[in-house]
Structures are given as structure tokens and as C-alpha cells.
């Protein structure tokens, strides 16, 4: 698997950050504005994770010649 640029976090790091964001939101200790900011950040993390997974699925599909 090719190495990614150092400036782009990997899937595992993004997933950890997303899990931490969810935990903070679930605690309910933030103001509404802070919660909205965390929620937006969480959506971006989720999109990044999905993008990485879709790329991996495409690679597997191309390598195997069939859908996963």
C-alpha cells in the first residue's frame, strides 16, 4: 500500500478523532455553539473516513474484478 502524505492523517487517526468527538458530544458539557462546531467537525471526519473506505473498496474491486 502506498504511503500517504504526512500532512494527511490515516484512517485510524481520523476514526479515533471521530470517536473522541462523539464522546465529547455525548457528555453534553458544551454550549450549543461548541456542540454545533464539534458536530460539524465530526461530519468532516466522517466524510474523510468514508472517502478512504471507498478508495479501498475501489482498489479491491479493481484487483478482484468484481464488486465487494
Protein Blocks (a to p, Z undefined) as FASTA:
>chain_A
ZZddfklccfklmmmmmmmmmmmmmnopacfklmmmmmmmmmmmmmmmmmmmmmmmmmmm
mmnopaZZ
